[in-house]
Every structure is written in C-alpha cells, then in structure tokens.
Amino acid sequence: MIELTVESTGLNSHYDLTDRIAAALQEHGTGDGLAGVFAHGSTIGLTVMRYEPGAVQDLLRTLERIAPESPADGSRYLHELTTADPNGFSHLKSSLLGTSLLVPFRDGRLAMSPSHRVVLFDFDLKPATRRVFVDAPRAATTTPRTDEIKENSR
C-alpha cells in the first residue's frame, strides 16, 4: 500500500493529487487495473473532477448549501452538542463527497481524461497533515484464459 501525505491548510482547501498518484503507481511497478484511493479522515473528501477554479467554487457552494457551517434555523449541529466540536458541517460534506474512489491505471499511467483530476478537499476548521492511501493494481500474472482452461480440460 502506498501512502501520500498532504499538509492541508484546512477549511475548504483542495489539492490536486493526480500526478502524485500516477508517479507513485509508476514507481511501485504496478500492473494494469483499478487503483483504490482512500483519504484517511472523516472531514475530508475525494473526487475526480475537472479541476479549475469555477468547478471548484461550484462544488464548494453546492456543498455549503447542503451542509452550511451554521444551520439556517440558527440551531447547532447535533455533532457539536455531543462532542463539543463545532465542525459538524465538515463531517456532512465528507460523507456527501466520499473518502474513496477507484482510478484506472494502464500502460504505466492513469487512464483518465487529461482534464480530469483526483482532488482532495479538506472541510475541517484547522490545518492538518492528511494521509491518502493508494492500493495499486497487482502486476499481471500468466494465468490461462477461460477458453484455454476449457480446451485443456477435455
């Protein structure tokens, strides 16, 4: 398992991890397949998106409408009442975006559109070192194809 770290500044910060993931997979000597990417934490999220300022702001504004820092009715999130931690909205945004995804890897590179990027979002209130784990596809093995197995078993 590959581990990447990100020194995050916190609230609504975002980081393009695409090149780091691709380089780590190349260095790892992986085969073709799907690489699993998992962000360790409950106040961060991962997505594949067109990483440009407009799309980033559109996503952040949409998440803010769904899970605002302060609920519109003036109440507090129950998370704050049970933990005394005022970041309930951060946990909601993380749950909405998700903390894991799969990316295709073929011929030594990520097999995604060049305009799509793997992006980490941090919704928490304070800076933190964030950890991202990448599970590389396994190197190809020489297993017979299904039709070869049937042919050989006759």
Order of alpha helices (4+ residues) and beta strands (2+ residues): beta-beta-alpha-beta-beta-alpha-alpha-alpha-beta-beta-beta-beta-alpha
